[in-house]
């Protein structure tokens, strides 16, 4: 384990949570977008909510867990974004016959984005980001104190 391992691990968490916040912000910004992509039939589809999936960097959880059980001193190596997925929930139908995208019955397909859920996810990502900043600052302070010992 290197001297900067804890800082690198926190930095990977910061990067992953920042991307998560960007994706959530995109979801909120497109919560009313009814013409986001063209489907295979040449028709416009509403924006689909996107989610971020994380995974351990370098090693699987099982291998890290087994090393921990065997009292190995090799810690995990952080987190990374494995993929950004589109939510497959159906679009919401809203009655608005004056909308240009309304069907013959007057219903408009709206994105499957729930602003309340997005705000909760954003708060969770923000708290995780703050926790990683706190961890990084604590590691930095410990390294500075260790340098002061040598004076």
N, CA and C of each residue as an Amber inpcrd file, in Angstrom:
protein
   453
   0.8470000  -1.1770000   0.0000000   0.0000000   0.0000000   0.0000000
   0.8860000   1.2320000   0.0000000   0.6280000   2.1450000  -0.9160000
   1.4240000   3.3470000  -1.0340000   0.9460000   4.4510000  -0.1120000
   1.7550000   5.4660000  -0.0290000   1.4600000   6.5830000   0.8590000
   0.2450000   7.3840000   0.3780000   0.0160000   7.3920000  -0.9230000
  -1.0970000   8.1570000  -1.4770000  -2.3100000   7.3050000  -1.8170000
  -2.3330000   6.0600000  -1.3490000  -3.4190000   5.1560000  -1.7030000
  -4.7850000   5.6950000  -1.2570000  -4.8740000   6.2000000  -0.0500000
  -6.1730000   6.6950000   0.4380000  -6.6300000   7.9160000  -0.3560000
  -5.6890000   8.7590000  -0.7660000  -6.0590000   9.9340000  -1.5700000
  -6.5340000   9.4900000  -2.9530000  -5.8540000   8.5210000  -3.5420000
  -6.2710000   8.0170000  -4.8540000  -7.6470000   7.3530000  -4.7920000
  -7.9100000   6.6370000  -3.7220000  -9.2140000   5.9970000  -3.5550000
 -10.3120000   7.0460000  -3.4200000 -10.0570000   8.0780000  -2.6230000
 -11.0340000   9.1640000  -2.4830000 -11.2270000   9.8990000  -3.8020000
 -10.1530000  10.0890000  -4.5390000 -10.2480000  10.7790000  -5.8330000
 -11.1090000   9.9900000  -6.8150000 -11.0140000   8.6610000  -6.7900000
 -11.8580000   7.8640000  -7.6830000 -13.3320000   8.0240000  -7.2960000
 -13.6110000   8.0930000  -5.9990000 -14.9820000   8.3270000  -5.5390000
 -15.4840000   9.7000000  -5.9430000 -14.6190000  10.7080000  -5.8550000
 -14.9940000  12.0590000  -6.2750000 -15.3470000  12.0850000  -7.7570000
 -14.5330000  11.4470000  -8.5690000 -14.7680000  11.4200000 -10.0120000
 -16.0790000  10.7170000 -10.3450000 -16.3210000   9.5830000  -9.7090000
 -17.5410000   8.8220000  -9.9730000 -18.7890000   9.5880000  -9.5340000
 -18.7390000  10.1940000  -8.3560000 -19.9010000  10.9430000  -7.8690000
 -20.1480000  12.2030000  -8.6990000 -19.0820000  12.8090000  -9.1960000
 -19.2410000  13.9920000 -10.0480000 -19.9600000  13.6240000 -11.3420000
 -19.5900000  12.4930000 -11.9370000 -20.2830000  12.0350000 -13.1410000
 -21.7380000  11.7130000 -12.8250000 -21.9780000  11.1160000 -11.6800000
 -23.3580000  10.8190000 -11.2620000 -24.1690000  12.1010000 -11.1460000
 -23.5710000  13.1460000 -10.5660000 -24.2710000  14.4320000 -10.4550000
 -24.5390000  15.0400000 -11.8320000 -23.5970000  14.8770000 -12.7620000
 -23.8020000  15.3850000 -14.1210000 -24.9600000  14.6800000 -14.8140000
 -25.0580000  13.3650000 -14.6510000 -26.1400000  12.5930000 -15.2610000
 -27.4850000  12.9940000 -14.6420000 -27.5160000  13.1620000 -13.3280000
 -28.7520000  13.5870000 -12.6530000 -29.1660000  14.9730000 -13.1330000
 -28.2040000  15.8640000 -13.2840000 -28.5060000  17.2080000 -13.7850000
 -29.0820000  17.1590000 -15.1920000 -28.5410000  16.2600000 -16.0160000
 -29.0710000  16.0750000 -17.3650000 -30.5060000  15.5610000 -17.3160000
 -30.7930000  14.6500000 -16.4000000 -32.1590000  14.1450000 -16.2490000
 -33.1180000  15.2650000 -15.8810000 -32.7120000  16.1000000 -14.9350000
 -33.5810000  17.2010000 -14.5000000 -33.7910000  18.1980000 -15.6330000
 -32.7190000  18.4980000 -16.3640000 -32.8130000  19.4670000 -17.4570000
 -33.7210000  18.9720000 -18.5770000 -33.8140000  17.6630000 -18.7610000
 -34.6140000  17.0980000 -19.8510000 -35.9380000  16.5160000 -19.3850000
 -36.3980000  16.9020000 -18.2150000 -37.6280000  16.3360000 -17.6520000
 -38.8700000  16.6550000 -18.4790000 -38.7940000  17.6470000 -19.3600000
 -39.9350000  18.0170000 -20.2020000 -39.6500000  17.8280000 -21.6870000
 -38.5350000  17.1850000 -22.0430000 -38.1370000  17.0370000 -23.4380000
 -38.8930000  15.8890000 -24.0920000 -39.7450000  16.2230000 -25.0600000
 -40.5660000  15.2100000 -25.7190000 -39.9600000  14.7300000 -27.0330000
 -38.9190000  15.4140000 -27.5180000 -38.2760000  15.0110000 -28.7760000
 -36.7730000  14.8860000 -28.5530000 -36.3610000  13.7890000 -27.9580000
 -34.9470000  13.5980000 -27.6360000 -34.2300000  12.7400000 -28.6710000
 -34.8400000  11.6360000 -29.0750000 -34.1950000  10.7190000 -30.0220000
 -35.1980000  10.2220000 -31.0600000 -34.6630000   9.8730000 -32.2080000
 -35.4840000   9.2460000 -33.2450000 -35.4180000   7.7400000 -33.0680000
 -36.5660000   7.0840000 -33.0750000 -36.5610000   5.6190000 -32.9810000
 -36.4080000   5.0100000 -34.3750000 -36.4510000   3.6860000 -34.4380000
 -36.2340000   2.9970000 -35.7160000 -37.3440000   3.2600000 -36.7280000
 -38.5070000   3.7190000 -36.2670000 -39.6270000   4.0360000 -37.1670000
 -39.5680000   5.4720000 -37.6800000 -38.5600000   6.2170000 -37.2590000
 -38.4450000   7.6160000 -37.6760000 -39.3150000   8.5590000 -36.8600000
 -39.7970000   8.1060000 -35.7130000 -40.6410000   8.9290000 -34.8460000
 -39.8220000   9.4190000 -33.6570000 -40.1690000  10.6010000 -33.1890000
 -39.4790000  11.1620000 -32.0270000 -39.9300000  10.4680000 -30.7510000
 -38.9630000  10.2200000 -29.8510000 -39.2610000   9.6590000 -28.5350000
 -38.8340000  10.6550000 -27.4740000 -39.5270000  10.6420000 -26.3370000
 -39.1120000  11.5140000 -25.2320000 -37.7630000  11.0960000 -24.6590000
 -37.2080000  11.9750000 -23.8750000 -35.9460000  11.7010000 -23.1920000
 -36.1440000  10.5360000 -22.2310000 -35.1810000   9.6160000 -22.1880000
 -35.1980000   8.5090000 -21.2170000 -34.2540000   8.8340000 -20.0690000
 -34.7440000   8.6090000 -18.8690000 -33.9290000   8.8120000 -17.6770000
 -32.6930000   7.9350000 -17.7210000 -31.5690000   8.4860000 -17.2910000
 -30.3130000   7.7400000 -17.2580000 -29.8650000   7.5380000 -15.8150000
 -29.2360000   6.3920000 -15.5730000 -28.6900000   6.0900000 -14.2520000
 -27.2350000   5.6560000 -14.4010000 -26.4840000   5.8040000 -13.3240000
 -25.0670000   5.4780000 -13.3170000 -24.8580000   4.2170000 -12.4840000
 -24.0530000   3.2970000 -13.0170000 -23.7110000   2.0680000 -12.2950000
 -22.2300000   2.1170000 -11.9390000 -21.9190000   1.8300000 -10.6710000
 -20.5400000   1.8210000 -10.1860000 -20.0370000   0.3970000 -10.0520000
 -18.7190000   0.2570000 -10.0890000 -18.0840000  -1.0190000  -9.7640000
 -16.7190000  -0.7280000  -9.1760000 -16.1820000  -1.7070000  -8.4900000
 -14.8600000  -1.5480000  -7.8940000 -13.8130000  -1.4580000  -8.9900000
 -12.8420000  -0.5860000  -8.7820000 -11.7470000  -0.4610000  -9.7460000
 -10.7650000  -1.6050000  -9.5650000 -10.3590000  -2.1760000 -10.6630000
  -9.2920000  -3.1740000 -10.6220000  -9.7200000  -4.5560000 -10.1890000
 -10.2830000  -4.6870000  -9.0080000 -10.5880000  -6.0020000  -8.4610000
 -12.0790000  -6.1360000  -8.2060000 -12.5510000  -7.3560000  -8.2120000
 -13.9460000  -7.5950000  -7.8800000 -14.1320000  -7.5110000  -6.3680000
 -15.3610000  -7.3220000  -5.9510000 -15.6590000  -7.2550000  -4.5280000
 -15.2790000  -8.5580000  -3.8330000 -15.5520000  -9.6780000  -4.4920000
 -15.2650000 -10.9760000  -3.8940000 -13.7780000 -11.1500000  -3.6030000
 -12.9110000 -10.7220000  -4.5400000 -11.4740000 -10.8940000  -4.3060000
 -10.9910000  -9.9850000  -3.1750000 -11.5280000  -8.7820000  -3.1060000
 -11.1600000  -7.8710000  -2.0090000 -11.6570000  -8.4430000  -0.6830000
 -12.8720000  -8.9930000  -0.6790000 -13.4470000  -9.5710000   0.5300000
 -12.6230000 -10.7590000   1.0110000 -12.2140000 -11.6190000   0.0770000
 -11.4080000 -12.7820000   0.4520000 -10.0510000 -12.3640000   1.0020000
  -9.4500000 -11.3420000   0.4320000  -8.1830000 -10.8340000   0.9500000
  -8.3660000 -10.2870000   2.3660000  -9.4740000  -9.6080000   2.6020000
  -9.7470000  -9.0650000   3.9320000  -9.9450000 -10.1960000   4.9460000
 -10.6090000 -11.2610000   4.5310000 -10.8010000 -12.4050000   5.4250000
  -9.4700000 -13.0760000   5.7570000  -8.5580000 -13.0700000   4.8190000
  -7.2480000 -13.6760000   5.0260000  -6.2550000 -12.7050000   5.6520000
  -6.7580000 -11.5900000   6.1510000  -5.9410000 -10.5730000   6.8140000
  -4.8720000 -10.0030000   5.8890000  -5.1630000  -9.9330000   4.6170000
  -4.2300000  -9.3330000   3.6580000  -4.2290000  -7.8250000   3.8670000
  -3.1010000  -7.2000000   3.6510000  -3.0080000  -5.7590000   3.8450000
  -3.2510000  -4.9880000   2.5550000  -3.6550000  -5.6750000   1.4970000
  -3.9260000  -5.0060000   0.2320000  -5.3620000  -4.5200000   0.2200000
  -5.5680000  -3.2160000   0.2740000  -6.9310000  -2.6950000   0.2860000
  -7.5130000  -2.6310000  -1.1250000  -8.7690000  -2.2460000  -1.2270000
  -9.3920000  -2.0300000  -2.5230000  -8.7620000  -0.8330000  -3.2160000
  -9.1090000  -0.6530000  -4.4630000  -8.4740000   0.4190000  -5.2220000
  -9.4500000   1.4560000  -5.7240000 -10.5460000   1.6470000  -5.0430000
 -11.4710000   2.7050000  -5.4110000 -12.6700000   2.2130000  -6.1960000
 -13.2980000   3.1550000  -6.8620000 -14.5290000   2.8890000  -7.5880000
 -14.4370000   3.5350000  -8.9650000 -15.1980000   2.9730000  -9.8970000
 -15.2820000   3.5810000 -11.2240000 -16.6960000   3.3900000 -11.7500000
 -17.0480000   4.1850000 -12.7380000 -18.3500000   4.0680000 -13.3730000
 -18.2540000   2.9530000 -14.4000000 -19.0950000   1.9420000 -14.2560000
 -19.0640000   0.8220000 -15.1980000 -19.9120000   1.1120000 -16.4260000
 -21.0300000   1.8030000 -16.2320000 -21.8700000   2.1520000 -17.3750000
 -22.9150000   3.1800000 -16.9890000 -23.4330000   3.8370000 -18.0050000
 -24.5770000   4.7360000 -17.8430000 -25.7270000   4.0740000 -18.5870000
 -26.7590000   3.7190000 -17.8210000 -27.8850000   2.9620000 -18.3810000
 -29.0980000   3.8590000 -18.5840000 -29.9100000   3.4990000 -19.5580000
 -31.1900000   4.1720000 -19.7430000 -32.2610000   3.4010000 -18.9780000
 -33.1000000   4.1310000 -18.2650000 -34.1930000   3.5250000 -17.5100000
 -35.2660000   3.0620000 -18.4920000 -35.6980000   1.8200000 -18.3710000
 -36.6610000   1.2500000 -19.3090000 -38.1140000   1.4030000 -18.8620000
 -38.3600000   2.1980000 -17.8280000 -39.7420000   2.4320000 -17.4130000
 -40.5150000   3.0810000 -18.5570000 -41.7960000   2.8010000 -18.6520000
 -42.5800000   3.4100000 -19.7410000 -42.7040000   4.9230000 -19.5420000
 -42.9160000   5.6060000 -20.6510000 -43.0980000   7.0550000 -20.5960000
 -44.4370000   7.3760000 -19.9440000 -44.5040000   8.5760000 -19.3620000
 -45.7530000   9.0290000 -18.7490000 -46.6420000   9.6310000 -19.8290000
 -47.9220000   9.3320000 -19.7600000 -48.8830000   9.9340000 -20.6800000
 -49.5820000  11.0830000 -19.9750000 -49.5500000  12.2520000 -20.6110000
 -50.1620000  13.4530000 -20.0560000 -51.1690000  13.9780000 -21.0710000
 -52.3630000  14.2840000 -20.5920000 -53.3850000  14.8060000 -21.4980000
 -53.1170000  16.2800000 -21.7630000 -52.7820000  16.5890000 -23.0180000
 -52.5340000  17.9690000 -23.4480000 -52.7830000  18.0250000 -24.9520000
 -54.0520000  18.1820000 -25.3550000 -54.3730000  18.1250000 -26.7890000
 -53.7640000  19.2740000 -27.6050000 -53.3190000  20.3420000 -26.9680000
 -52.7360000  21.4740000 -27.6940000 -51.2390000  21.3180000 -27.9420000
 -50.6310000  20.2920000 -27.3740000 -49.1970000  20.0730000 -27.5400000
 -48.9260000  19.5500000 -28.9550000 -47.8410000  20.0120000 -29.5920000
 -47.5670000  19.5480000 -30.9620000 -47.2610000  18.0520000 -31.0680000
 -46.8740000  17.4020000 -29.9760000 -46.5660000  15.9730000 -29.9990000
 -47.7260000  15.1130000 -29.4910000 -48.9020000  15.6880000 -29.3340000
 -50.0500000  14.9330000 -28.8270000 -50.5180000  13.9320000 -29.8800000
 -50.9430000  12.7610000 -29.4010000 -51.4850000  11.7650000 -30.3320000
 -52.9350000  12.1140000 -30.6520000 -53.6090000  11.2490000 -31.4080000
 -54.9830000  11.5430000 -31.8310000 -55.9540000  11.6240000 -30.6600000
 -55.6160000  11.0300000 -29.5120000 -56.4670000  11.1040000 -28.3220000
 -56.1230000  12.2990000 -27.4390000 -55.1010000  13.0520000 -27.7950000
 -54.7180000  14.2370000 -27.0290000 -53.6740000  13.9800000 -25.9500000
 -53.0900000  12.7880000 -25.9240000 -52.0880000  12.4500000 -24.9180000
 -50.6730000  12.6410000 -25.4770000 -49.7990000  13.1260000 -24.6200000
 -48.4040000  13.3560000 -24.9730000 -47.5460000  12.4190000 -24.1400000
 -46.5970000  11.7370000 -24.7940000 -45.6360000  10.9230000 -24.0500000
 -44.5830000  11.8560000 -23.4610000 -44.4620000  11.8100000 -22.1480000
 -43.4870000  12.6460000 -21.4440000 -42.3580000  11.7540000 -20.9180000
 -41.1840000  12.3340000 -20.6930000 -40.0510000  11.5420000 -20.1900000
 -40.3810000  10.8310000 -18.8790000 -39.6740000   9.7220000 -18.6440000
 -39.8790000   8.9400000 -17.4200000 -39.0080000   9.4660000 -16.2820000
 -38.8770000  10.7820000 -16.2050000 -38.0550000  11.4360000 -15.1870000
 -38.9650000  11.9760000 -14.0960000 -38.6880000  11.5980000 -12.8550000
 -39.4090000  12.1120000 -11.6980000 -38.4960000  13.1160000 -10.9990000
 -38.7990000  14.4240000 -11.0840000 -37.9050000  15.4280000 -10.4870000
 -37.6440000  15.2130000  -8.9960000 -38.6230000  14.7160000  -8.2610000
 -38.4320000  14.4580000  -6.8340000 -37.3840000  13.3640000  -6.6170000
 -37.4850000  12.2810000  -7.3640000 -36.5090000  11.1930000  -7.2530000
 -35.1250000  11.6870000  -7.6640000 -35.0630000  12.5240000  -8.6820000
 -33.7700000  13.0580000  -9.1280000 -33.1430000  13.9450000  -8.0540000
 -33.9440000  14.7130000  -7.3630000 -33.4050000  15.5750000  -6.2960000
 -32.8900000  14.7380000  -5.1290000 -33.5880000  13.6620000  -4.8100000
 -33.1180000  12.7640000  -3.7440000 -31.7960000  12.1150000  -4.1590000
 -31.7170000  11.6680000  -5.4200000 -30.4720000  11.0820000  -5.9200000
 -29.3490000  12.1150000  -5.9250000 -29.6800000  13.3530000  -6.2690000
 -28.6800000  14.4210000  -6.2790000 -28.1620000  14.7100000  -4.8720000
 -29.0590000  14.7070000  -3.8910000 -28.6380000  14.9100000  -2.5020000
 -27.7340000  13.7660000  -2.0440000 -28.0720000  12.5420000  -2.4290000
 -27.2490000  11.3820000  -2.0710000 -25.8600000  11.4880000  -2.7020000
 -25.8040000  11.8590000  -3.9700000 -24.5190000  12.0070000  -4.6500000
 -23.7020000  13.1320000  -4.0250000 -24.3630000  14.2120000  -3.6560000
 -23.6690000  15.3430000  -3.0200000 -23.0890000  14.9310000  -1.6780000
 -23.8540000  14.1890000  -0.9000000 -23.3580000  13.7270000   0.4110000
 -22.1730000  12.7800000   0.2370000 -22.2420000  11.9050000  -0.7400000
 -21.1230000  10.9930000  -1.0000000 -19.8890000  11.7690000  -1.4490000
 -20.1030000  12.7740000  -2.2710000 -18.9920000  13.6180000  -2.7300000
 -18.3430000  14.3160000  -1.5370000 -19.1800000  14.8860000  -0.6590000
 -18.6660000  15.5760000   0.5330000 -17.9040000  14.6110000   1.4480000
 -18.3960000  13.3930000   1.5840000 -17.7040000  12.4050000   2.4210000
 -16.3270000  12.0790000   1.8480000 -16.2260000  11.9820000   0.5280000
 -14.9320000  11.7270000  -0.0970000 -13.9920000  12.9130000   0.0680000
 -14.5250000  14.1330000   0.0110000 -13.6940000  15.3190000   0.2410000
 -13.1690000  15.3100000   1.6740000 -14.0220000  14.9890000   2.6310000
 -13.6140000  14.9240000   4.0320000 -12.5310000  13.8700000   4.2320000
 -12.7020000  12.7090000   3.6170000 -11.6980000  11.6470000   3.7200000
 -10.3750000  12.0780000   3.1110000 -10.4350000  12.7400000   1.9750000
  -9.2170000  13.2010000   1.3200000  -8.5010000  14.2530000   2.1700000
  -9.2630000  15.1600000   2.7520000  -8.6580000  16.1790000   3.6140000
  -8.0310000  15.5610000   4.8620000  -8.6860000  14.5510000   5.4260000
  -8.1180000  13.8740000   6.5970000  -6.8100000  13.1690000   6.2250000
  -6.7810000  12.5250000   5.0700000  -5.5520000  11.8600000   4.6140000
  -4.4360000  12.8760000   4.3950000  -4.7950000  13.9910000   3.7880000
  -3.8090000  15.0460000   3.5430000  -3.2590000  15.5860000   4.8560000
  -4.1400000  15.8070000   5.8330000  -3.6870000  16.3010000   7.1390000
  -2.7660000  15.2990000   7.8330000  -3.0930000  14.0010000   7.7210000
  -2.2230000  12.9840000   8.3290000  -0.8480000  12.9560000   7.6620000
  -0.8200000  13.0990000   6.3540000   0.4600000  13.1270000   5.6520000
   1.2800000  14.3560000   6.0420000   0.6140000  15.4940000   6.1980000
   1.3290000  16.7040000   6.6190000   1.8730000  16.5500000   8.0350000
   1.1010000  15.9440000   8.9240000   1.5740000  15.7100000  10.2940000
   2.7600000  14.7430000  10.2960000   2.7190000  13.7520000   9.4140000
   3.8340000  12.8080000   9.3240000   5.0920000  13.5070000   8.8400000
   4.9480000  14.4640000   7.9540000   6.1030000  15.2330000   7.4960000
   6.6680000  16.1230000   8.5920000   5.7900000  16.6160000   9.4670000
   6.2450000  17.4690000  10.5640000   7.0640000  16.6740000  11.5780000
   6.8280000  15.3760000  11.6810000   7.5810000  14.5390000  12.6200000
   9.0620000  14.5510000  12.2420000   9.3290000  14.5840000  10.9540000
  10.7240000  14.5480000  10.4980000  11.4860000  15.8290000  10.6970000
  10.8520000  16.8960000  11.1400000  11.5550000  18.1790000  11.3190000
  12.4210000  18.1710000  12.5630000
